Amino acid sequence: MISRFIVMLTLGVMVMFAKASDVSESTQTELTQTEPAVSVPPAGSVASYTVTDSLGFQSKKKSIELWMSQADRVLLYPQQQVAEHWRRDEHEKTTFTRHFISAERSVFYPHGALRSLQLPSEWQSVGKLISPSVIATLPKVTCPQSEAMRSIVSDVSMLSMTCYQGKWGKQTIDVMWLDEEDVPAYLKIAGDMKRYEYRLTALKPWQPTHTRQLMDWKRFLSTDYADVADDAVDDPFLAQVIAAGYVYAAGAHRH
């Protein structure tokens, strides 16, 4: 899928990403040779990743989808059936909603709530696999040139890339960043016995199905974050998501 996308790039079609939507576990419809490449907003783009979560000698794989448009950013976790959705309104204010897809439920955080809870609220910082402020502290390094190393990111090795490597607290971070696309092609975060690796597997245009999905999620039963703790007394679902660490709210345990 990526290789077709790259062929289109080499024919002179530039990929543009809006400074708009960030996330997280992904897979989509295959591009055909006649489809347009990722365009400027509002069309947006979708990046798909395979994530390897390792603890010692044990590891498990999952996927993340990162949806990006001018007004929306989504990190979709297909296995968990959870979507984290940031939206920028006409006043440049960011709101956040966590959608629980199987349950058709949502928890909503208005802009002021994000700030009071000290959660990311600036558009350039939300919906990212790694914070721009973290990358800014990492030294630039020479990107791998050998075929064995470049194969980490498959065909995207043809795109302009900047590489970073360094320490963030007790963690070691390696990043291969696609400059024009503003997403990582490869990201490794390691510390103690724990390691996370993100590998880009697909980079595709935003499709009408993504817009329809946002509309479907909007119809879910939504609870304001401020009401979650109180409502959980009589709502087993809310009690469950609080216990699982999915809700940031006064009176709720934050993981």
N, C-alpha and C positions, 0 to 999 in steps of 0.2 A: 504493500500500500504506500509506504513512504517512497519507494523507488519511483512510482508513477508521479508522485508529487514532485520529486526532485527533477525528473525529466521536464516537467512543466516549468520549473524554476529556470533550468538551463536554457530554455527557449525564450527567456526574458520576462517571464511572469514573476513579479516580485511578491513575496508573502508579506503582508502587513498585519500587525496585531494592534488592536485598540488598547490604550492604557485603560482597560476596563475590566475584565472579569477574572480571577485567579482560582485552584484546586486542584483537587484532588483526585480515581481508579477507572480507566477508560478503554472503549472499543466502539466502532461505528461502521456505516456502510462503505463499501469499497468504491474508490474513485475510478471513473473510466477516463480514457484518453480525451474524451470530448467535454468532460466537465471542467468548469473554470477552476483555477487555483484559488487558494484562500485570498479573499479580497479585503479591501479596507472596510472599516465599520460602516454600517451596523452589522454586516454579515457575520463577521467574527470567525473564530477558529476553534478547533477541538484537538487537544493533544492527549494521546493515550499512553499509559505507562504500565509496565510490569514492575511490581514492587516485591523485593525479597526482604523478608523480615527474619533476621538471624539472631539466635541467642546461643552462644557457644557453638556446638557442632550441629545444632538443630536449626532448621530454617523452613519457612513456609512462604508461598507466593500468593499474591493477590493483584488486583488491578485498580487503577485510579483513572478517571477521566477529568481533564481540566478544560472547562468550557470558558471561552473568552469572547466578549463582545463589548461594545461601547458602554452599555448600561448594566451588563450582568456578568458576574463571574460565578462559576459553579465548580466545586470539587465533588465529584460523584464517586461513591464507593459501592460498586455493584454488589459485591458479596454481602455487605451489611445492609443493602437497600436503604442507604442514607445519603442525602445530598445536602451539602453546605452551600448556601446561595447568598451572595452579596449583591445588592442592587444599588446603583447610584441614581438618585432622583434628579428632577429638573433644577433643584437647588444645590446640586453637588454634594448632597448628604448621603452617606452610606448607611444602609440598613442590612441586617443579617437575619436569615431564616434557616433553621435546620429542619429539613423535611424527612419524615420517616415514611418511606414510600409504601411499604407493605401495609402499614397501619392507616395510611392516608391521613396522617396527622402532621402538624408543624408547630414549632416554637419560634416566635418572632421577637427580635430585638430591635427596637428603634435606634436611631443614631445616638440619642442621648444616653441610652442604656449601654451601648458599646463603650462610650467614654467613661461612664460612671463605674463600669465593671473592669475598666482598664484593658479592654479587648481592642484589637486593631480596628481602627475606624477610618484611616486615611486610605483613599482609593488605591494609591500606588503600593500599599502594603498588604491588601487583603487578597485572599484567594491564591496564595503563592505556595509552592512546595517548599520554598526556603525564603526567608525574609530578605529583602534587598539590603537592609541594614546589616545583616550578617555577612552577606557577600561583600559589602563595602569594606569589611575589616580583613578579608582574606587576601593574601598576596597572589598576584597573577603568576602563573607558571606556563611553561611551554606545553602546548597541547601535544598529546601523543601522535607520533608520525607513523609508527610501524603499522602495518595492516592488522596485526594481531590486536593492537591497542585501539586503533580507530574502529575496529569492528564492534567495539562496545556499543557504538551508536549507529551501526549499520550504514545505510545510505546517506544519513544526514551528515556524514563526514565531509560531504561536498559543500556544506553550508558554512558561512562565516561563523567562527566559534572562538570564544575566549575561555580559558581554563583557569581555575583557582584552586588553591590547596592551602590548608592551614588549620589552626586550632581555634575552636570557639569554646571557651571554658575547658571542660575535660573531653570534649568531642573533637575528633579529626574529621574534616570535611573536604571532600573532593567534588568539584563541580566542572562540568563541560557545558558552557552556556551558549545557546544559539543567539547571536547578537540581534539580528533583525526580528526574529520571532519572539524574543524576550521570554524564553522558556528554557529549562535545562534539558539537554539531550541525555545527560547522565548526572546522577547525584548520589553520593555515598556519604552517610553520616555514621560514624563509628565511635563508640566509647565503652570502655570496660569490655564486657562480653557481648554487648548489643551492637547490631549493625543493621542499617537500612540502606538498600540500594534501589534507585529508581532508574529504569531504562526506557527511553522513549521508543514506542513501537509503532505509532501512527501519528500523522499530523495532517488534519483534513479541514475542509471548510465547514463552517456552521451551516447546518441543514434546517429546512423548515420543521423537521421533526423535533429539533431542539427547542425551537420557539413554542411548538405545541406542548412539549413536555413542561415548560415553565408555566404555561397556562393551566395545565392539569394540576400541577403542584399548588397553584394559587387557589384552587378550589378545595384543598384539604381543610379539615377542621383545624383552626389555628388558635394557639394559646399565647398570650403575651407573657414574656419571661417573668414579669413582676407578679403574675398570678399563679405561676407554676407550683411553687411550694405549698400554697394554700389549697389549690385545686387537687393536688396529688393525694390529699387525705381521702377524697371520694373518687379518685380516678386512678385505677390500677395501672393504666398505661403510663401516665405521668410519673407515678411512683417508680415504675420500672426504668424509665429513661434517666431519672435522677440517679437511681442506684447504679446505672451503667456509666455514669459520668458524662452523659450527653447534654446536660442542661447546666448553664451558668446562671444562677439566680440566688437572691437572698434567701438563706435557709436551706439551699441545696448544696450538697457536697460537690466540690469542683475537682475533677481529676486532671 
